[in-house]
Amino acid sequence: MTEQQHVSMTRAAYDTVAESYADLVRDELDGRHLEHGLLATFADRVSSGDVLEVGCGTGRITEHLHRLGLEVAGMDLSPNMIEVARREHPHLRFEVGSMEVMDAGDSTLAGIVAWYSIIHTPPTHLPAVFAELHRALTPNGPLLLAFQSGDERVRLEHVYGHSVSYDAYRLDPDAVVGMLVEANFEVDVRVHRAPMGYESTSQAFLLARKQIS
């Protein structure tokens, strides 16, 4: 199967910025009480079993979930990101992979976190991504999404001190909820907050659970 262009571009960009990214975002959760609360709520909803952070980057959220008591692993497109994650969190498991075609059996994951990892996927591809996440989750398994709110594509050409070329998508929370419902998720937590610090857009968080037909 030929790899989609947005996947190749995203991998190349994050391979380029991996070390700088790790340094810049390492302490980003500090003092972010809303995000801490959402991650804790997600952890409380995991009954038992393995949890996966898709698009884990250098592993900071995976580490946080581990500290909340979850059996968690991380997965990312970028081999360089995974190399950094393994170095910084050697007690956790990290693998290279794509959330578009996951190496996980049907109904095998007790929970999935996609923390700003759907933002490089064109919106027309998201229904297939959500169907894949649904496939891998156990019945009633929770899914937590974080993303920038909006309705536009932004071409990124200089980030984290490096020249790159890839896209980021600001996503309409109502549209994302609609896609999740179509994928047979029930969305019961919706949070929308104003920009903080360096952020230029508002941020959206959705907590859903896998329904079964």
N, C-alpha and C positions, 0 to 999 in steps of 0.2 A: 504494500500500500504506500503510495506517495505521501510524504509528510506535508501537511498544510503549511503554507508560507508563514503564517503568523506564529506557528510553533517554532519554526527554524529561526525566525528573526528574534523571538523572545529568548530562546536558548542562547543564541550568539551574544545578545546584549548582556544577559546576566552572567555568562561566562567571563565577559570583559570586566564587569564591575564588582565581581564577587568579594574580593578582599576589601575594597573601599566601602561597599554596602555593609559588610559586617561591622566595620568600625563605626559607621554613621548611625546605624539603627539598633545597636546592641542594647542601649538603655531606653529605647523609645517608649516602652510601656510604663516606665517609672512615673508615678503620679497620675496615671490615666485610670481613674477609679471606675469610669463607665466600662472601659474595655475589660478591666479586671473582673467586674461584676458579670459581664456577659460570658466571659470564659469560664468563670466559676459556675454560672447557671448551666452552661453546656455540660460541664463536668458532672454536675449533679444529676443530669438527665441520662447519662450513660449508665446503663444497668450493670453490665459486666462485659468483658471482652476487649478486643483490640480496637484502638482508635488510630486514625490516620490523618495527619495534616498534609493536604495536597497543596503543592506550591510552597513548600516549607522554607525555601531560601536557605539561610544559614542556621536555621534551627531555633531561633529565639522563642517563638511561640510553642514549638514542640517541647522545648525545655520547660516552659511555663506550665503546659498541660501535664507534663511528668510530675512537676512539683505539686500539682493538684491531685495527684494520686492515680492518674490514668496510665494504663498500659498503652503507650503511644509511640508511633514511629512517624518519620517524615519522608516525603517524596517530593522531588523537584525535577524539572526539565534539565536544569543546568548541572553538568558534572562538576564544574568548579564550585558552585554553591554547595553541592553535597560534600565535596572535599573539605570545605571550610566547616560545615556543620559537623562532620565526623571528627574533625580536629578539636572543635570547641566543646562538643558534647559527646565524648567517646563512650559514655555509658548508654547512649541511645542508638537506635537503628535508623539509618537513612539510606534511601535507595533512589537512583535515577529512574524517572518514569513520568508518564503523562496522565493527567486526569481525564483526558479524552478517550484513552484506552488503558484502563488500569489493570495491573497484574494482581487482581484480587478476585476470589471466587464469588459467586452469587450469595448474597445475604451473609457475608462473613465479617463485616466491620460493624462494631458496636456504635461507632460515631465517626463523623468526618468534619474537619474544620478546613475551610477554604478562606484563609485570611489574606485578603487583597490578592488572591490568585486567579480570580476570574476576570480581572481588569484588562488582561491582554488578549482575551478571546473575543472575536467579533460577536456582537449580539445574536446574529443569525446562527451561530454555532452553539450558543448556550443551551438550547433545548436538548441537544444531543449530549452535552456535558452533564446536565442535570439527570438525564435518563441513565447515564453511566454511574453517577453517584448513587442514584436510587437502587440500581441493580446490586451494587456492592454492599449496601447497608442492610443490617438486620431489620426485621419489622419493628416499627416505632423508634428506630435508631435516629438520633438527632444529627442535624446538619447545621453548622454555623457559618454564615457568609459575612464578610466585611468587604466593602467596596466604596469608591468615590461616587457620590450622587451627581446626576446630571444627565445629559443626553448629547454626547459629542465624542468624536474621535480626536485624540491628540497625538501628533507625531513627536516622539521624544528623540532628540539628537545630541543632547549633552546632559548626562545625569551622573551623580556621584563622582564628578571630576573626570569623566571619560566621554569620548565621542562614541555614539552608538546610533542605531537607527531601528526603531520599533514603535509600535503603537500602544496607547493606553486608551481605554474606553470609560467615560463617565456614564453610569447606568441609571436609568429611571427605576427607583425602587418598586413602583407599581408594576412596571413591565416585568421586573425580575420575579416578583411575587406571582404574576400570572404564569410565567414559565414554570415556576416550581409547582404550582397547582396542576398545570397540565402534565407534569412529570409525576404526579400522584404524591406530592408532599402536602402536608398541612402546615401552614405558616402561622405561628401563634405569638411570636415576638417580633415587633418591628421598631427599630430605634433609628432616629435621624438626629444628628447633632451638627452644630455650627462648626466651621473650621477652627482649628487650634494651631498656634505656633506657625510653622512654615506652610501649613495646608492652605490651598487656594480654593478648595471646594468643600461643601458639606460632606459628611460621611454617613454611610448607611450600614446597618447591621440587621440581619435577618436570622432568626432561629426557627428551624422547621423540623418536622419529623416525618419519617417514611410511613406512608399509609400503604395498606395492602388491599388489593381489590377483593 
